[in-house]
Amino acid sequence: MWLRLQLIRKTKGRGKILLKLKEAKRKKTSSAWDHFKASDDDKERAKCIYCARKISCAAANGTNAMKRHTARCKKAPFNLEKTQTILDFESKKKCNADGTIETVSVPKLWRFDQKNIREALAKMVIVDELPFSFVECEGFRMFCKVAIPDFIPLSRTTITRDCYALFIEKRKMLKNFFNNLSSRVCLTTDTWTSGQNLSYMCLTAHFIDATWKLHKMIINFCPIAGHSGELIGRAVEKCLLDWGLKRILTVTIDNASSNDLAIKYLKQIVNLWDGSVLDAQFLHMRCAAHILNLVVKDGLKDVDDSIMKVRAAVKYVRSSPVRLQKFRSCVEEENINNKSLVCLDIETRWNFFYCMLKSALVFRKAFKNMKTKCVPYTKELRKIGGPPGDEDWDKVTVFLPFLEIFYEATLSFSGSRYVTGNNFVEEIFDIGYTINRYLDDSNVGLKSMARQMKMKFDKYWSNINNVNVLMFIALVLDPRYKLRYVEWIVRRSYDPSSSFELCQRIKDTLT
């Protein structure tokens, strides 16, 4: 205690000067006392000036308890502002009487909620594939300080926990949904090896809910020991057991030989679960998009020299910023009004090869301009026979419509947000008819390409024992078609003996 020395002069007695020590009170310096008032009857407790609640303020404990109460006191005016309802507007689509769609602003009430904002932030990190350290970036924190001043910033550790908790919550919800699902589930899976020589497998479930809405959910993404059929089969089995999924209709997988062993293993497991359809005879669904990719890649093995010249020209233009800038100047000189530029192809995906040829054809005049004005371009392409000329571009123009048929079919097969099962038969056999038509084409290059494609196409579709009958049944169940239409397609595609046998299999499966 501080002591103050007070001098008191006595007027009585002998006039002696007495010294008296008087105890002085210490000044309250903590900010907690801005919201509390000392109690006269209880020196160990202070009263909140907002809610009148008494909190310990003993010297041994300090003022931390008072500060914590102030931060969460519901009657404090600064806390009332955080939970105050604010009028906000959200955009919604409105259907007018004439059938047009209009975007309108609808009023709604908004209230600050730290928990909801943290959950939304975790979803943003997951959906946009942001690093966990994003929440500690200076720019993000400055944005939060301006947009939501009351929001308490999170650390990377906290957002990691939030993302994992969100995953566990969604996983539990999806598991409960699968337990109550009345329809069957179709699976698609694929395996690949990363640049670090690690093997991974992805398993996706496709199903229809009670409202006839199609869903697509990735239910597993995990490392596996290798690409053998048994390892893939066991990994799929383990995942299905974890989710409680036993009502499996089909498993769509690519055409690697190891996958045949995986399907053989899964057929045994599904039959043991008593959840199979027709003893899992039609469990294996070959990926039509993958087959189409193999067919086209075989046709492009011995591509025409003209196509290779165009590819080399595109590669030259995209190989450096200086060359790309030179190409842009040629585009401006030719007054080509196109915001996009030429794109490179990807070796493992043939449809990018088609996109490259299609985009290059748009800038045909620009490439011709470079041939006359850019000496390094001409010199570089002399290694493969020179830059593409008018004759080369004319050949590309001839090849493009043929490849476009396969490109459109690939897009149709690759859809995941709409039903594709009823499109397989029509698309696949239309491609077969197209290949047969080009076998007699006058263009030698097209004829050679069609011949290579025909050999690969027949490998997968000429043998009716390798054809999954469910593809034809999906077409029969389409309200636009009937069984007669399916029989007509089969008879047109196979010889009489094979077509009769396949039609009989389809009828037996339906009955």
ZAMARGU-4260 file (C-alpha; in steps of 0.2 Angstrom, whole numbers, plus 5000, padded with zeros to 4 digits):
<rodrens>
0) 5000/5000/5000 | 5005/5017/4996 | 5006/5028/5011 | 5003/5047/5011 | 5011/5058/5025
5) 4998/5070/5031 | 5002/5084/5042 | 4989/5089/5055 | 4991/5104/5066 | 4982/5102/5083
10) 4974/5118/5090 | 4971/5110/5107 | 4983/5106/5120 | 5001/5111/5119 | 5000/5114/5101
15) 5011/5100/5096 | 5012/5095/5078 | 5007/5077/5076 | 5011/5066/5061 | 4998/5054/5056
20) 5000/5040/5043 | 4984/5038/5032 | 4982/5024/5020 | 4978/5030/5002 | 4968/5020/4988
25) 4977/5014/4973 | 4970/5021/4956 | 4961/5008/4945 | 4971/5008/4928 | 4963/4992/4920
30) 4951/4995/4905 | 4940/4982/4913 | 4934/4995/4925 | 4927/5005/4911 | 4912/4992/4911
35) 4912/4988/4930 | 4908/4997/4946 | 4915/4993/4963 | 4903/4986/4975 | 4902/4995/4992
40) 4897/4980/5002 | 4908/4967/4994 | 4926/4972/4991 | 4930/4955/4982 | 4917/4958/4968
45) 4913/4971/4955 | 4896/4974/4947 | 4894/4975/4927 | 4886/4991/4923 | 4876/4983/4909
50) 4868/4967/4916 | 4872/4970/4935 | 4881/4954/4936 | 4894/4952/4950 | 4911/4946/4944
55) 4926/4942/4955 | 4939/4957/4956 | 4950/4951/4970 | 4968/4957/4969 | 4975/4939/4968
60) 4964/4935/4952 | 4966/4951/4942 | 4954/4958/4930 | 4954/4944/4917 | 4937/4937/4922
65) 4929/4954/4921 | 4936/4956/4903 | 4930/4940/4898 | 4912/4944/4904 | 4913/4961/4895
70) 4917/4952/4878 | 4902/4941/4879 | 4889/4952/4889 | 4873/4951/4879 | 4867/4968/4886
75) 4883/4977/4881 | 4880/4990/4867 | 4895/4985/4857 | 4890/4966/4858 | 4872/4971/4853
80) 4879/4978/4836 | 4887/4961/4832 | 4870/4952/4833 | 4860/4966/4826 | 4849/4960/4811
85) 4854/4969/4795 | 4843/4971/4779 | 4852/4963/4764 | 4848/4958/4746 | 4852/4942/4737
90) 4850/4938/4718 | 4837/4926/4713 | 4831/4920/4696 | 4812/4924/4692 | 4802/4916/4679
95) 4791/4928/4670 | 4773/4925/4663 | 4781/4925/4645 | 4793/4911/4650 | 4809/4923/4651
100) 4821/4922/4665 | 4825/4937/4675 | 4837/4940/4689 | 4829/4950/4704 | 4836/4956/4720
105) 4826/4949/4735 | 4827/4957/4752 | 4833/4946/4767 | 4839/4948/4785 | 4857/4945/4789
110) 4865/4943/4806 | 4884/4942/4810 | 4888/4924/4815 | 4906/4920/4818 | 4902/4901/4816
115) 4893/4902/4800 | 4907/4913/4792 | 4920/4901/4798 | 4911/4887/4789 | 4909/4897/4773
120) 4927/4900/4774 | 4931/4882/4775 | 4920/4878/4761 | 4929/4891/4750 | 4946/4884/4754
125) 4940/4867/4749 | 4930/4872/4733 | 4944/4884/4727 | 4958/4872/4732 | 4967/4885/4742
130) 4981/4882/4754 | 4978/4883/4772 | 4990/4897/4774 | 4978/4908/4763 | 4969/4913/4779
135) 4986/4920/4786 | 4989/4931/4770 | 4990/4949/4773 | 4979/4954/4759 | 4965/4942/4765
140) 4966/4949/4783 | 4965/4967/4776 | 4950/4962/4766 | 4941/4954/4781 | 4945/4969/4792
145) 4936/4981/4779 | 4922/4969/4774 | 4918/4961/4791 | 4927/4970/4805 | 4920/4959/4819
150) 4927/4943/4811 | 4941/4935/4821 | 4955/4930/4809 | 4959/4911/4809 | 4976/4903/4809
155) 4981/4889/4796 | 4979/4876/4810 | 4962/4882/4814 | 4956/4882/4796 | 4963/4864/4794
160) 4953/4858/4809 | 4937/4867/4802 | 4940/4859/4785 | 4942/4842/4792 | 4927/4844/4803
165) 4917/4849/4788 | 4923/4833/4779 | 4918/4822/4794 | 4901/4830/4795 | 4897/4829/4776
170) 4904/4811/4776 | 4892/4806/4790 | 4877/4814/4781 | 4881/4805/4765 | 4883/4789/4774
175) 4866/4791/4782 | 4859/4795/4764 | 4866/4779/4757 | 4859/4769/4771 | 4841/4775/4766
180) 4844/4775/4747 | 4832/4764/4738 | 4840/4765/4721 | 4856/4756/4715 | 4872/4765/4713
185) 4884/4765/4698 | 4902/4767/4701 | 4916/4774/4690 | 4934/4771/4695 | 4951/4775/4688
190) 4969/4773/4693 | 4985/4782/4688 | 5003/4785/4693 | 5009/4803/4698 | 5026/4811/4694
195) 5032/4805/4711 | 5029/4787/4705 | 5015/4785/4718 | 4999/4775/4712 | 4982/4783/4716
200) 4964/4777/4714 | 4948/4788/4713 | 4931/4780/4715 | 4915/4790/4711 | 4897/4785/4714
205) 4882/4790/4703 | 4865/4788/4709 | 4847/4795/4708 | 4838/4801/4724 | 4820/4800/4728
210) 4816/4816/4718 | 4824/4809/4702 | 4839/4820/4703 | 4855/4813/4697 | 4870/4815/4709
215) 4889/4812/4707 | 4900/4810/4723 | 4918/4806/4724 | 4918/4793/4739 | 4936/4788/4739
220) 4953/4795/4733 | 4967/4785/4740 | 4985/4778/4736 | 4986/4760/4731 | 5001/4749/4731
225) 5000/4745/4712 | 4989/4743/4697 | 4986/4724/4698 | 4968/4718/4697 | 4967/4711/4714
230) 4974/4727/4723 | 4961/4737/4713 | 4947/4725/4718 | 4951/4725/4736 | 4953/4744/4737
235) 4935/4746/4729 | 4928/4733/4741 | 4936/4741/4757 | 4928/4758/4751 | 4911/4751/4748
240) 4911/4742/4765 | 4916/4759/4774 | 4901/4767/4766 | 4889/4753/4768 | 4886/4752/4749
245) 4881/4735/4743 | 4867/4738/4730 | 4879/4740/4715 | 4872/4740/4697 | 4888/4743/4687
250) 4906/4747/4688 | 4913/4758/4673 | 4931/4756/4671 | 4944/4758/4657 | 4950/4744/4646
255) 4966/4739/4654 | 4968/4720/4656 | 4971/4722/4675 | 4954/4729/4676 | 4946/4713/4670
260) 4954/4704/4685 | 4947/4718/4696 | 4929/4716/4689 | 4931/4697/4691 | 4935/4699/4710
265) 4921/4712/4713 | 4908/4700/4705 | 4912/4687/4718 | 4911/4700/4732 | 4894/4708/4726
270) 4886/4690/4724 | 4891/4687/4742 | 4882/4703/4747 | 4866/4697/4739 | 4864/4714/4731
275) 4868/4710/4713 | 4857/4711/4698 | 4856/4694/4688 | 4871/4687/4697 | 4882/4702/4692
280) 4883/4697/4674 | 4882/4715/4668 | 4893/4723/4682 | 4907/4727/4670 | 4903/4742/4660
285) 4918/4747/4648 | 4921/4765/4647 | 4914/4771/4630 | 4924/4787/4631 | 4940/4778/4634
290) 4937/4766/4619 | 4933/4781/4608 | 4950/4788/4613 | 4959/4772/4609 | 4950/4771/4592
295) 4954/4789/4587 | 4972/4788/4593 | 4975/4772/4582 | 4968/4782/4567 | 4980/4797/4571
300) 4996/4786/4572 | 5000/4788/4554 | 4993/4806/4552 | 4996/4815/4536 | 5012/4826/4534
305) 5000/4841/4532 | 4993/4839/4549 | 5011/4837/4557 | 5016/4854/4548 | 5001/4863/4556
310) 5005/4855/4573 | 5023/4861/4571 | 5018/4878/4567 | 5006/4879/4582 | 5020/4873/4593
315) 5032/4886/4586 | 5020/4900/4590 | 5017/4894/4608 | 5035/4890/4612 | 5040/4908/4618
320) 5032/4925/4623 | 5042/4933/4609 | 5035/4922/4595 | 5018/4923/4602 | 5019/4942/4601
325) 5025/4941/4583 | 5010/4930/4579 | 4998/4942/4587 | 5005/4956/4576 | 5002/4945/4561
330) 4984/4942/4567 | 4981/4961/4569 | 4988/4964/4551 | 4976/4951/4544 | 4961/4959/4554
335) 4956/4942/4562 | 4943/4946/4575 | 4945/4932/4587 | 4949/4934/4606 | 4956/4916/4608
340) 4973/4910/4601 | 4979/4894/4595 | 4980/4880/4608 | 4993/4865/4610 | 4987/4847/4610
345) 4989/4835/4624 | 4997/4818/4620 | 4985/4808/4631 | 4969/4817/4625 | 4965/4816/4607
350) 4951/4829/4608 | 4964/4842/4611 | 4972/4838/4595 | 4955/4842/4587 | 4954/4858/4596
355) 4971/4863/4590 | 4967/4860/4572 | 4951/4869/4573 | 4959/4884/4582 | 4973/4884/4569
360) 4962/4884/4555 | 4954/4901/4561 | 4971/4909/4560 | 4976/4902/4543 | 4980/4919/4535
365) 4990/4924/4550 | 5001/4908/4548 | 5003/4913/4530 | 5008/4930/4535 | 5022/4923/4546
370) 5028/4912/4532 | 5033/4928/4522 | 5038/4940/4536 | 5046/4929/4549 | 5062/4921/4544
375) 5066/4911/4560 | 5048/4903/4558 | 5052/4897/4541 | 5069/4891/4545 | 5063/4882/4560
380) 5049/4873/4551 | 5061/4868/4536 | 5066/4853/4548 | 5050/4845/4544 | 5047/4850/4526
385) 5043/4868/4528 | 5028/4879/4535 | 5011/4873/4530 | 5005/4879/4513 | 4988/4881/4505
390) 4987/4863/4500 | 4991/4858/4518 | 4977/4869/4525 | 4965/4862/4513 | 4969/4844/4519
395) 4966/4850/4537 | 4949/4857/4531 | 4945/4839/4524 | 4951/4830/4540 | 4942/4841/4553
400) 4923/4836/4549 | 4928/4818/4551 | 4936/4821/4568 | 4922/4832/4574 | 4910/4817/4574
405) 4922/4809/4587 | 4924/4825/4597 | 4905/4827/4599 | 4903/4809/4604 | 4916/4811/4617
410) 4908/4826/4624 | 4891/4817/4625 | 4899/4802/4634 | 4909/4812/4646 | 4894/4821/4654
415) 4891/4818/4673 | 4877/4829/4677 | 4865/4821/4665 | 4860/4803/4660 | 4871/4796/4647
420) 4866/4777/4647 | 4853/4779/4634 | 4865/4788/4622 | 4879/4775/4621 | 4871/4763/4608
425) 4866/4776/4596 | 4882/4786/4597 | 4894/4771/4596 | 4885/4762/4582 | 4884/4779/4572
430) 4902/4780/4574 | 4904/4763/4567 | 4893/4768/4552 | 4904/4783/4549 | 4920/4774/4549
435) 4913/4761/4536 | 4908/4776/4525 | 4925/4783/4525 | 4933/4767/4521 | 4928/4770/4503
440) 4933/4789/4503 | 4943/4796/4488 | 4955/4805/4500 | 4969/4793/4503 | 4973/4800/4520
445) 4955/4799/4527 | 4954/4781/4520 | 4970/4776/4529 | 4964/4784/4545 | 4947/4775/4544
450) 4955/4758/4541 | 4965/4760/4557 | 4950/4765/4567 | 4940/4751/4560 | 4952/4738/4567
455) 4952/4745/4584 | 4933/4748/4584 | 4930/4730/4579 | 4941/4724/4593 | 4929/4730/4606
460) 4912/4729/4597 | 4912/4716/4584 | 4911/4702/4597 | 4894/4702/4605 | 4900/4692/4620
465) 4910/4708/4625 | 4895/4719/4624 | 4885/4724/4640 | 4867/4721/4637 | 4862/4735/4649
470) 4867/4748/4636 | 4853/4741/4625 | 4840/4740/4639 | 4844/4758/4643 | 4839/4763/4626
475) 4823/4752/4627 | 4818/4761/4643 | 4820/4778/4634 | 4801/4783/4631 | 4806/4790/4614
480) 4811/4772/4608 | 4805/4755/4608 | 4812/4737/4607 | 4810/4737/4588 | 4821/4752/4586
485) 4835/4742/4596 | 4833/4727/4585 | 4834/4737/4570 | 4851/4744/4576 | 4858/4727/4580
490) 4853/4719/4564 | 4861/4734/4554 | 4877/4732/4564 | 4880/4713/4565 | 4878/4698/4554
495) 4861/4688/4555 | 4868/4675/4567 | 4876/4687/4579 | 4861/4699/4578 | 4848/4686/4582
500) 4858/4680/4597 | 4861/4697/4604 | 4842/4702/4601 | 4837/4686/4611 | 4849/4690/4625
505) 4841/4707/4626 | 4823/4700/4627 | 4829/4687/4640 | 4836/4700/4651 | 4821/4711/4650
510) 4810/4696/4655
</rodrens>
